Amino acid sequence: MRRIGLAVLLLVVSASAVAVERVVSLAPSLSEIVVELGSADLLIGVLDAGDRPAELKDLPSVGRYGQLDMERLLSLQPDLLLLWPGSVGSAQREQLKRLNIPTYVADPHTLDQLTAQIEAIATQLGRPERGVSLASDLRQRLDALRQRYRRDEPLRVFYQVWDRPLYTVGGGQIISDALGVCGARNVFADLTLPAPQVSVEAVLQRNPEVILAGDQAQLEAWKLWPQVAAVAQGRLRLVTDKGLERPSGQMIEATAKLCQLIAPDR
């Protein structure tokens, strides 16, 4: 009986220690994390949405954002999927569940969750020590940013995603947490949707001290309301770094640039 028990134990340990060899990433941010972990050699396919890292330029595509090519995915015979829920439609997510392919789902809402998930992905890839090292570096950088930009009274910030109609980020969106690292407060942090539609009147009522947008024309339009603190104080800031839109390790440095943009005096 003792020999049988030992054999079962060894079988369980052996099964849990099997390293993955064929990984498909179903989000650009997750592909980027794999590269940051020095594990691009494990990727056999990626979901496309914008430019790829140079290390992945020749990899097969399994579709585009919101349009997964299920047949192509299956032909690659992956032994691990990395999934961000927003990159695949709900119907295809249900299909993926039925395939019984091991899947790691990453959906960070804060930068601390992001660093924890980077560690978890490294473990899934069979290279946990790389995750521990990278996450440790990122946490140190985050702590330094929080200390440098901390304010007793956070700056009120409106982060504009689009103008027609007017969209912003809600409190559960990771960019909202990045604002907090910078000593700022998202004026629409009370909204739960990731990208809620808001009105100009609502923005005026919340009177942001800084307005951020990715387009200069969108910023110029706010000059029609000189009573807004951000306009009166000349704090209309253009966000040019797209790294905030990709929750991978590089987002920490994108946050550092955001902090400098919001509070250059720090």
DORODREN-726748 format. One line per 8 residues: number of its first residue (from 1); their letters; for each residue z, x, y of N, C-alpha, C. Coordinates in nm, 2 decimals, padded with zeros to 4 digits. Layout:
<rs>
NUM> A> Z/X/Y/Z/X/Y/Z/X/Y  ... $
</rs>
This chain:
<rs>
1> MRRIGLAV> 00.00/00.08/-00.12/00.00/00.00/00.00/00.00/00.09/00.13  00.08/00.20/00.12/00.08/00.28/00.24/-00.05/00.35/00.26  -00.12/00.38/00.15/-00.26/00.44/00.17/-00.35/00.34/00.23  -00.34/00.22/00.18/-00.43/00.11/00.24/-00.41/00.09/00.39  -00.28/00.09/00.42/-00.24/00.07/00.57/-00.29/00.19/00.65  -00.28/00.31/00.60/-00.33/00.43/00.67/-00.48/00.42/00.69  -00.55/00.37/00.58/-00.70/00.36/00.59/-00.74/00.26/00.70  -00.67/00.15/00.70/-00.70/00.05/00.80/-00.67/00.10/00.94 $
9> LLLVVSAS> -00.56/00.17/00.96/-00.53/00.23/01.09/-00.64/00.33/01.13  -00.68/00.41/01.04/-00.79/00.51/01.08/-00.92/00.44/01.11  -00.95/00.33/01.04/-01.07/00.26/01.07/-01.07/00.20/01.21  -00.95/00.14/01.25/-00.94/00.08/01.38/-00.95/00.19/01.49  -00.88/00.30/01.47/-00.89/00.41/01.57/-01.03/00.46/01.58  -01.10/00.48/01.47/-01.24/00.53/01.47/-01.33/00.43/01.54  -01.31/00.30/01.52/-01.40/00.20/01.58/-01.38/00.20/01.73  -01.25/00.21/01.78/-01.22/00.21/01.92/-01.27/00.33/01.99 $
17> AVAVERVV> -01.29/00.44/01.92/-01.32/00.57/01.98/-01.47/00.59/01.98  -01.55/00.50/01.93/-01.70/00.52/01.92/-01.75/00.52/02.07  -01.82/00.63/02.10/-01.87/00.64/02.24/-02.00/00.56/02.25  -02.02/00.50/02.37/-02.14/00.43/02.39/-02.25/00.53/02.42  -02.38/00.49/02.39/-02.49/00.58/02.41/-02.60/00.51/02.48  -02.60/00.38/02.49/-02.71/00.30/02.55/-02.66/00.20/02.64  -02.66/00.23/02.77/-02.59/00.15/02.87/-02.70/00.09/02.96  -02.69/-00.04/02.99/-02.78/-00.10/03.09/-02.69/-00.15/03.20 $
25> SLAPSLSE> -02.73/-00.12/03.32/-02.65/-00.16/03.44/-02.73/-00.28/03.51  -02.65/-00.38/03.53/-02.71/-00.51/03.59/-02.67/-00.53/03.74  -02.65/-00.42/03.81/-02.63/-00.42/03.95/-02.65/-00.28/04.01  -02.72/-00.27/04.13/-02.73/-00.14/04.19/-02.60/-00.06/04.21  -02.50/-00.13/04.25/-02.37/-00.07/04.28/-02.31/-00.01/04.15  -02.33/-00.08/04.04/-02.28/-00.02/03.91/-02.36/00.09/03.86  -02.49/00.09/03.89/-02.58/00.21/03.85/-02.53/00.33/03.93  -02.50/00.30/04.06/-02.45/00.41/04.15/-02.32/00.47/04.10 $
33> IVVELGSA> -02.23/00.38/04.05/-02.10/00.43/04.00/-02.13/00.52/03.87  -02.22/00.48/03.79/-02.24/00.56/03.67/-02.30/00.70/03.71  -02.38/00.71/03.81/-02.43/00.83/03.86/-02.32/00.91/03.92  -02.23/00.85/04.00/-02.12/00.92/04.06/-02.02/00.98/03.96  -02.02/00.91/03.84/-01.93/00.96/03.73/-02.00/01.07/03.65  -02.12/01.11/03.69/-02.20/01.21/03.62/-02.24/01.17/03.48  -02.27/01.04/03.47/-02.30/00.98/03.34/-02.44/00.91/03.34  -02.53/00.95/03.42/-02.66/00.89/03.43/-02.74/00.91/03.30 $
41> DLLIGVLD> -02.70/01.01/03.22/-02.76/01.03/03.09/-02.74/00.91/02.99  -02.64/00.83/03.01/-02.61/00.72/02.92/-02.70/00.59/02.96  -02.75/00.59/03.08/-02.83/00.47/03.12/-02.97/00.47/03.06  -03.00/00.35/03.01/-03.14/00.33/02.95/-03.22/00.22/03.02  -03.15/00.15/03.12/-03.22/00.05/03.19/-03.13/00.00/03.31  -03.20/-00.04/03.41/-03.12/-00.09/03.53/-03.19/-00.22/03.59  -03.11/-00.30/03.66/-03.16/-00.41/03.73/-03.19/-00.36/03.87  -03.31/-00.39/03.92/-03.35/-00.34/04.05/-03.32/-00.43/04.17 $
49> AGDRPAEL> -03.28/-00.37/04.28/-03.26/-00.44/04.41/-03.25/-00.33/04.51  -03.37/-00.30/04.57/-03.37/-00.19/04.67/-03.40/-00.05/04.60  -03.37/00.05/04.68/-03.40/00.19/04.63/-03.30/00.23/04.52  -03.35/00.31/04.43/-03.27/00.36/04.32/-03.22/00.50/04.36  -03.11/00.55/04.30/-03.07/00.69/04.31/-03.18/00.77/04.24  -03.21/00.89/04.29/-03.31/00.98/04.24/-03.30/01.00/04.09  -03.18/01.01/04.04/-03.15/01.04/03.90/-03.21/00.92/03.81  -03.23/00.80/03.87/-03.26/00.69/03.79/-03.41/00.64/03.81 $
57> KDLPSVGR> -03.48/00.72/03.88/-03.62/00.67/03.93/-03.71/00.64/03.81  -03.69/00.70/03.70/-03.79/00.68/03.59/-03.73/00.59/03.48  -03.62/00.53/03.50/-03.56/00.44/03.40/-03.63/00.31/03.39  -03.64/00.25/03.28/-03.70/00.11/03.27/-03.62/00.01/03.35  -03.70/-00.09/03.40/-03.63/-00.20/03.48/-03.61/-00.32/03.38  -03.50/-00.39/03.40/-03.48/-00.51/03.32/-03.48/-00.63/03.42  -03.56/-00.62/03.52/-03.57/-00.73/03.62/-03.52/-00.69/03.76  -03.52/-00.80/03.84/-03.48/-00.78/03.98/-03.36/-00.87/04.00 $
65> YGQLDMER> -03.29/-00.85/04.12/-03.17/-00.92/04.16/-03.20/-01.07/04.13  -03.11/-01.13/04.05/-03.12/-01.28/04.02/-03.23/-01.32/03.92  -03.31/-01.22/03.87/-03.42/-01.25/03.78/-03.42/-01.15/03.67  -03.33/-01.17/03.57/-03.31/-01.08/03.46/-03.42/-01.10/03.36  -03.49/-01.00/03.31/-03.59/-01.00/03.21/-03.52/-00.99/03.08  -03.48/-01.10/03.01/-03.40/-01.10/02.90/-03.47/-01.03/02.78  -03.60/-01.06/02.76/-03.67/-00.99/02.65/-03.68/-00.84/02.67  -03.70/-00.80/02.79/-03.70/-00.65/02.81/-03.56/-00.59/02.79 $
73> LLSLQPDL> -03.46/-00.66/02.83/-03.32/-00.61/02.80/-03.29/-00.60/02.65  -03.33/-00.70/02.58/-03.30/-00.69/02.43/-03.38/-00.58/02.36  -03.50/-00.56/02.41/-03.58/-00.45/02.35/-03.52/-00.31/02.36  -03.43/-00.30/02.46/-03.37/-00.17/02.49/-03.25/-00.14/02.39  -03.20/-00.25/02.33/-03.09/-00.25/02.24/-02.97/-00.17/02.29  -02.92/-00.23/02.41/-02.80/-00.16/02.47/-02.67/-00.18/02.38  -02.58/-00.09/02.39/-02.45/-00.11/02.33/-02.34/-00.13/02.43  -02.38/-00.14/02.56/-02.29/-00.17/02.67/-02.37/-00.22/02.79 $
81> LLLWPGSV> -02.32/-00.34/02.85/-02.38/-00.39/02.97/-02.27/-00.38/03.08  -02.32/-00.34/03.20/-02.23/-00.34/03.32/-02.28/-00.45/03.41  -02.19/-00.54/03.44/-02.24/-00.66/03.51/-02.16/-00.69/03.63  -02.23/-00.72/03.74/-02.17/-00.78/03.86/-02.22/-00.92/03.86  -02.13/-01.03/03.86/-02.17/-01.16/03.84/-02.28/-01.21/03.94  -02.27/-01.16/04.06/-02.36/-01.21/04.16/-02.51/-01.17/04.14  -02.53/-01.07/04.05/-02.66/-01.02/04.04/-02.75/-01.09/03.93  -02.68/-01.18/03.86/-02.75/-01.25/03.75/-02.71/-01.40/03.77 $
89> GSAQREQL> -02.81/-01.49/03.76/-02.78/-01.63/03.77/-02.69/-01.68/03.66  -02.62/-01.80/03.69/-02.52/-01.85/03.59/-02.58/-01.88/03.46  -02.70/-01.94/03.45/-02.76/-01.97/03.32/-02.78/-01.84/03.24  -02.83/-01.74/03.30/-02.85/-01.61/03.23/-02.72/-01.54/03.19  -02.62/-01.56/03.27/-02.49/-01.51/03.23/-02.44/-01.57/03.10  -02.46/-01.70/03.09/-02.42/-01.77/02.97/-02.50/-01.72/02.85  -02.63/-01.69/02.87/-02.71/-01.63/02.76/-02.66/-01.50/02.72  -02.62/-01.42/02.82/-02.57/-01.28/02.79/-02.44/-01.29/02.70 $
97> KRLNIPTY> -02.35/-01.39/02.73/-02.23/-01.41/02.65/-02.27/-01.44/02.51  -02.37/-01.52/02.48/-02.40/-01.55/02.35/-02.46/-01.44/02.27  -02.51/-01.33/02.34/-02.57/-01.22/02.27/-02.46/-01.13/02.21  -02.34/-01.14/02.25/-02.23/-01.06/02.19/-02.25/-00.91/02.21  -02.32/-00.87/02.32/-02.32/-00.73/02.36/-02.20/-00.70/02.44  -02.13/-00.59/02.40/-02.01/-00.55/02.48/-02.05/-00.54/02.63  -01.97/-00.61/02.72/-02.00/-00.62/02.86/-01.87/-00.59/02.94  -01.89/-00.51/03.04/-01.78/-00.49/03.14/-01.83/-00.56/03.27 $
105> VADPHTLD> -01.74/-00.65/03.32/-01.77/-00.73/03.44/-01.69/-00.67/03.55  -01.76/-00.63/03.66/-01.69/-00.57/03.78/-01.72/-00.66/03.90  -01.62/-00.70/03.96/-01.63/-00.79/04.08/-01.52/-00.76/04.18  -01.51/-00.64/04.24/-01.40/-00.60/04.32/-01.40/-00.67/04.46  -01.28/-00.72/04.50/-01.27/-00.79/04.63/-01.19/-00.70/04.73  -01.14/-00.59/04.68/-01.07/-00.49/04.77/-01.11/-00.35/04.73  -01.09/-00.26/04.82/-01.13/-00.12/04.79/-01.03/-00.06/04.68  -00.91/-00.11/04.67/-00.82/-00.06/04.57/-00.87/-00.11/04.43 $
113> QLTAQIEA> -00.92/-00.24/04.43/-00.97/-00.29/04.30/-01.10/-00.21/04.26  -01.18/-00.17/04.36/-01.30/-00.09/04.34/-01.26/00.05/04.27  -01.16/00.12/04.32/-01.12/00.24/04.26/-01.07/00.23/04.12  -00.99/00.12/04.10/-00.95/00.09/03.96/-01.06/00.06/03.87  -01.16/-00.01/03.92/-01.27/-00.05/03.83/-01.36/00.08/03.80  -01.37/00.17/03.89/-01.44/00.30/03.87/-01.37/00.37/03.75  -01.24/00.37/03.75/-01.17/00.43/03.64/-01.20/00.36/03.51  -01.20/00.22/03.51/-01.22/00.14/03.39/-01.36/00.16/03.34 $
121> IATQLGRP> -01.46/00.17/03.43/-01.60/00.20/03.39/-01.61/00.33/03.32  -01.54/00.43/03.37/-01.55/00.56/03.31/-01.49/00.56/03.17  -01.39/00.48/03.15/-01.33/00.46/03.01/-01.43/00.39/02.92  -01.50/00.29/02.97/-01.60/00.22/02.90/-01.71/00.31/02.85  -01.74/00.41/02.94/-01.85/00.51/02.91/-01.80/00.62/02.81  -01.67/00.62/02.78/-01.62/00.72/02.70/-01.59/00.85/02.77  -01.58/00.84/02.90/-01.55/00.96/02.98/-01.44/00.94/03.08  -01.32/00.90/03.03/-01.21/00.86/03.12/-01.17/00.96/03.22 $
129> ERGVSLAS> -01.17/01.09/03.18/-01.12/01.19/03.27/-01.21/01.20/03.40  -01.33/01.17/03.39/-01.42/01.17/03.51/-01.37/01.05/03.60  -01.34/00.94/03.55/-01.29/00.83/03.63/-01.16/00.86/03.70  -01.07/00.92/03.62/-00.94/00.95/03.68/-00.96/01.05/03.80  -01.04/01.15/03.78/-01.07/01.25/03.89/-01.13/01.18/04.01  -01.24/01.10/03.99/-01.31/01.04/04.11/-01.22/00.94/04.18  -01.15/00.86/04.10/-01.06/00.76/04.16/-00.95/00.82/04.24  -00.89/00.93/04.19/-00.79/01.00/04.26/-00.84/01.05/04.40 $
137> DLRQRLDA> -00.96/01.11/04.40/-01.01/01.16/04.53/-01.04/01.04/04.62  -01.09/00.93/04.57/-01.12/00.81/04.66/-00.99/00.75/04.71  -00.88/00.75/04.63/-00.76/00.69/04.68/-00.69/00.78/04.79  -00.71/00.91/04.77/-00.65/01.00/04.88/-00.73/00.98/05.01  -00.86/00.96/05.00/-00.94/00.94/05.12/-00.90/00.81/05.18  -00.88/00.70/05.10/-00.84/00.57/05.15/-00.71/00.58/05.22  -00.61/00.65/05.16/-00.48/00.66/05.22/-00.49/00.73/05.36  -00.57/00.83/05.37/-00.59/00.91/05.49/-00.65/00.81/05.60 $
145> LRQRYRRD> -00.75/00.73/05.56/-00.81/00.64/05.66/-00.71/00.54/05.71  -00.63/00.48/05.61/-00.53/00.38/05.65/-00.43/00.44/05.75  -00.38/00.56/05.73/-00.29/00.63/05.81/-00.35/00.65/05.95  -00.47/00.70/05.95/-00.53/00.74/06.08/-00.56/00.62/06.17  -00.60/00.50/06.11/-00.65/00.39/06.19/-00.55/00.27/06.19  -00.43/00.29/06.14/-00.33/00.18/06.14/-00.30/00.14/06.28  -00.28/00.01/06.30/-00.24/-00.04/06.43/-00.13/-00.14/06.41  -00.04/-00.15/06.50/00.07/-00.25/06.49/00.00/-00.39/06.51 $
153> EPLRVFYQ> -00.10/-00.40/06.60/-00.17/-00.52/06.62/-00.32/-00.50/06.59  -00.36/-00.54/06.47/-00.50/-00.51/06.43/-00.60/-00.57/06.53  -00.72/-00.50/06.55/-00.83/-00.55/06.63/-00.89/-00.67/06.57  -00.92/-00.77/06.65/-00.99/-00.88/06.60/-01.14/-00.85/06.59  -01.20/-00.86/06.47/-01.34/-00.82/06.45/-01.42/-00.94/06.39  -01.54/-00.96/06.45/-01.64/-01.05/06.39/-01.75/-00.97/06.33  -01.77/-00.99/06.20/-01.87/-00.91/06.12/-01.99/-01.01/06.10  -02.10/-00.99/06.17/-02.21/-01.08/06.16/-02.31/-01.03/06.05 $
161> VWDRPLYT> -02.34/-01.12/05.95/-02.43/-01.09/05.84/-02.57/-01.13/05.88  -02.59/-01.25/05.95/-02.72/-01.30/05.99/-02.70/-01.39/06.10  -02.81/-01.42/06.17/-02.79/-01.50/06.30/-02.86/-01.64/06.29  -02.95/-01.67/06.20/-03.02/-01.80/06.20/-03.03/-01.85/06.05  -02.93/-01.92/06.01/-02.80/-01.96/06.07/-02.71/-01.84/06.08  -02.59/-01.86/06.14/-02.50/-01.76/06.16/-02.41/-01.75/06.04  -02.41/-01.63/05.98/-02.33/-01.60/05.86/-02.23/-01.48/05.89  -02.12/-01.48/05.82/-02.02/-01.38/05.83/-01.97/-01.34/05.69 $
169> VGGGQIIS> -01.86/-01.27/05.68/-01.80/-01.24/05.55/-01.66/-01.31/05.55  -01.63/-01.37/05.43/-01.50/-01.43/05.42/-01.39/-01.33/05.38  -01.27/-01.38/05.37/-01.15/-01.30/05.35/-01.15/-01.23/05.21  -01.22/-01.29/05.11/-01.22/-01.24/04.98/-01.33/-01.14/04.96  -01.41/-01.11/05.06/-01.52/-01.02/05.04/-01.47/-00.88/05.07  -01.52/-00.78/04.99/-01.47/-00.64/05.00/-01.49/-00.58/05.14  -01.59/-00.62/05.22/-01.61/-00.57/05.35/-01.49/-00.61/05.44  -01.44/-00.73/05.42/-01.32/-00.78/05.49/-01.20/-00.68/05.47 $
177> DALGVCGA> -01.19/-00.64/05.34/-01.08/-00.54/05.31/-01.11/-00.41/05.38  -01.23/-00.37/05.39/-01.27/-00.24/05.46/-01.23/-00.25/05.60  -01.24/-00.36/05.67/-01.20/-00.38/05.80/-01.05/-00.36/05.82  -00.97/-00.41/05.72/-00.83/-00.38/05.72/-00.79/-00.24/05.71  -00.87/-00.16/05.63/-00.84/-00.02/05.63/-00.86/00.05/05.76  -00.95/-00.01/05.84/-00.98/00.05/05.97/-00.89/00.00/06.09  -00.78/-00.07/06.05/-00.69/-00.12/06.15/-00.74/-00.24/06.22  -00.83/-00.32/06.15/-00.89/-00.44/06.21/-00.86/-00.56/06.13 $
185> RNVFADLT> -00.89/-00.68/06.18/-00.87/-00.80/06.11/-01.00/-00.89/06.12  -01.05/-00.93/06.01/-01.17/-01.02/06.01/-01.12/-01.15/06.07  -01.19/-01.20/06.18/-01.14/-01.32/06.24/-01.17/-01.44/06.15  -01.25/-01.43/06.05/-01.28/-01.54/05.96/-01.22/-01.51/05.82  -01.11/-01.43/05.81/-01.05/-01.39/05.69/-00.99/-01.52/05.62  -00.97/-01.63/05.69/-00.91/-01.75/05.63/-01.01/-01.82/05.54  -01.14/-01.79/05.56/-01.25/-01.86/05.48/-01.26/-01.79/05.35  -01.28/-01.87/05.24/-01.28/-01.82/05.11/-01.41/-01.78/05.05 $
193> LPAPQVSV> -01.52/-01.84/05.11/-01.66/-01.81/05.06/-01.69/-01.66/05.09  -01.76/-01.59/05.01/-01.80/-01.46/05.03/-01.88/-01.44/05.16  -01.97/-01.53/05.19/-02.06/-01.53/05.31/-02.07/-01.67/05.37  -01.96/-01.71/05.44/-01.96/-01.85/05.50/-02.05/-01.86/05.62  -02.11/-01.98/05.64/-02.18/-02.01/05.76/-02.08/-02.05/05.87  -02.09/-02.00/05.99/-02.00/-02.04/06.10/-02.08/-02.08/06.22  -02.02/-02.13/06.32/-02.08/-02.17/06.44/-02.05/-02.07/06.55  -02.14/-02.07/06.65/-02.11/-01.99/06.77/-01.98/-02.03/06.83 $
201> EAVLQRNP> -01.96/-02.16/06.84/-01.83/-02.22/06.90/-01.71/-02.16/06.83  -01.72/-02.15/06.69/-01.60/-02.10/06.62/-01.58/-01.95/06.65  -01.68/-01.88/06.67/-01.67/-01.73/06.71/-01.61/-01.72/06.85  -01.65/-01.80/06.94/-01.60/-01.80/07.07/-01.45/-01.84/07.07  -01.41/-01.94/06.99/-01.28/-01.98/06.98/-01.18/-01.87/06.93  -01.24/-01.79/06.84/-01.15/-01.68/06.78/-01.16/-01.55/06.86  -01.25/-01.55/06.96/-01.25/-01.44/07.06/-01.23/-01.30/07.00  -01.33/-01.25/06.92/-01.32/-01.12/06.87/-01.32/-01.01/06.97 $
209> EVILAGDQ> -01.25/-00.90/06.94/-01.25/-00.79/07.03/-01.36/-00.69/07.00  -01.41/-00.70/06.88/-01.53/-00.62/06.84/-01.62/-00.71/06.76  -01.76/-00.69/06.79/-01.86/-00.77/06.71/-01.95/-00.66/06.65  -01.96/-00.68/06.51/-02.04/-00.58/06.43/-02.16/-00.66/06.38  -02.28/-00.60/06.38/-02.40/-00.66/06.32/-02.50/-00.54/06.28  -02.59/-00.58/06.20/-02.69/-00.48/06.15/-02.82/-00.48/06.22  -02.82/-00.55/06.33/-02.95/-00.57/06.41/-02.91/-00.57/06.56  -02.98/-00.48/06.64/-02.95/-00.47/06.78/-02.97/-00.60/06.86 $
217> AQLEAWKL> -03.08/-00.67/06.82/-03.11/-00.80/06.89/-03.00/-00.90/06.87  -02.94/-00.90/06.75/-02.83/-00.99/06.73/-02.71/-00.96/06.81  -02.69/-00.83/06.84/-02.58/-00.79/06.92/-02.61/-00.83/07.07  -02.73/-00.81/07.11/-02.77/-00.84/07.25/-02.75/-00.99/07.28  -02.77/-01.07/07.18/-02.76/-01.22/07.20/-02.62/-01.26/07.25  -02.52/-01.18/07.20/-02.38/-01.22/07.24/-02.35/-01.20/07.39  -02.44/-01.13/07.46/-02.41/-01.11/07.60/-02.43/-01.24/07.68  -02.48/-01.34/07.62/-02.48/-01.47/07.68/-02.34/-01.53/07.70 $
225> WPQVAAVA> -02.24/-01.47/07.63/-02.11/-01.52/07.64/-02.02/-01.41/07.69  -02.02/-01.38/07.82/-01.94/-01.27/07.87/-01.79/-01.29/07.87  -01.75/-01.41/07.84/-01.60/-01.44/07.83/-01.54/-01.39/07.70  -01.63/-01.36/07.60/-01.58/-01.30/07.47/-01.53/-01.16/07.49  -01.41/-01.13/07.44/-01.35/-01.00/07.46/-01.44/-00.88/07.42  -01.51/-00.90/07.31/-01.60/-00.79/07.27/-01.71/-00.76/07.36  -01.76/-00.87/07.43/-01.87/-00.85/07.53/-01.81/-00.79/07.66  -01.70/-00.84/07.70/-01.64/-00.80/07.82/-01.60/-00.65/07.82 $
233> QGRLRLVT> -01.55/-00.61/07.70/-01.51/-00.47/07.68/-01.62/-00.38/07.63  -01.74/-00.43/07.61/-01.85/-00.35/07.57/-01.84/-00.30/07.43  -01.78/-00.38/07.34/-01.76/-00.34/07.20/-01.85/-00.42/07.11  -01.98/-00.41/07.13/-02.08/-00.46/07.04/-02.14/-00.34/06.96  -02.11/-00.34/06.83/-02.14/-00.22/06.75/-02.24/-00.25/06.65  -02.34/-00.15/06.64/-02.45/-00.16/06.54/-02.41/-00.09/06.41  -02.41/-00.16/06.30/-02.38/-00.11/06.17/-02.51/-00.06/06.10  -02.53/00.07/06.09/-02.66/00.12/06.04/-02.64/00.16/05.89 $
241> DKGLERPS> -02.52/00.19/05.85/-02.50/00.24/05.71/-02.49/00.12/05.61  -02.59/00.11/05.52/-02.60/00.00/05.42/-02.50/00.02/05.31  -02.42/00.13/05.31/-02.33/00.16/05.20/-02.22/00.06/05.19  -02.19/-00.02/05.30/-02.09/-00.12/05.29/-02.13/-00.24/05.20  -02.26/-00.25/05.17/-02.31/-00.36/05.09/-02.31/-00.32/04.94  -02.27/-00.20/04.91/-02.28/-00.16/04.77/-02.14/-00.11/04.73  -02.06/-00.19/04.66/-01.92/-00.15/04.62/-01.92/-00.04/04.51  -01.95/00.08/04.54/-01.94/00.20/04.45/-01.86/00.30/04.53 $
249> GQMIEATA> -01.84/00.42/04.47/-01.76/00.52/04.53/-01.80/00.56/04.67  -01.93/00.56/04.69/-01.98/00.59/04.83/-01.93/00.50/04.94  -01.88/00.38/04.90/-01.84/00.28/05.00/-01.71/00.33/05.08  -01.64/00.42/05.02/-01.52/00.48/05.09/-01.57/00.56/05.21  -01.67/00.64/05.20/-01.72/00.71/05.31/-01.80/00.61/05.41  -01.86/00.51/05.36/-01.92/00.41/05.45/-01.81/00.34/05.53  -01.69/00.32/05.47/-01.58/00.26/05.54/-01.53/00.36/05.65  -01.53/00.49/05.62/-01.49/00.59/05.72/-01.58/00.58/05.84 $
257> KLCQLIAP> -01.71/00.56/05.82/-01.80/00.55/05.93/-01.78/00.42/06.00  -01.74/00.31/05.93/-01.71/00.18/05.99/-01.59/00.20/06.08  -01.49/00.27/06.04/-01.37/00.29/06.12/-01.40/00.37/06.24  -01.48/00.47/06.23/-01.52/00.54/06.35/-01.60/00.46/06.45  -01.68/00.36/06.40/-01.75/00.27/06.48/-01.66/00.18/06.56  -01.56/00.13/06.49/-01.47/00.03/06.55/-01.37/00.09/06.64  -01.32/00.21/06.61/-01.22/00.28/06.69/-01.25/00.42/06.71  -01.35/00.46/06.79/-01.39/00.60/06.81/-01.28/00.68/06.87 $
265> DR> -01.18/00.62/06.93/-01.07/00.69/07.00/-00.97/00.74/06.90  -00.98/00.70/06.77/-00.89/00.75/06.67/-00.94/00.87/06.61 $
</rs>
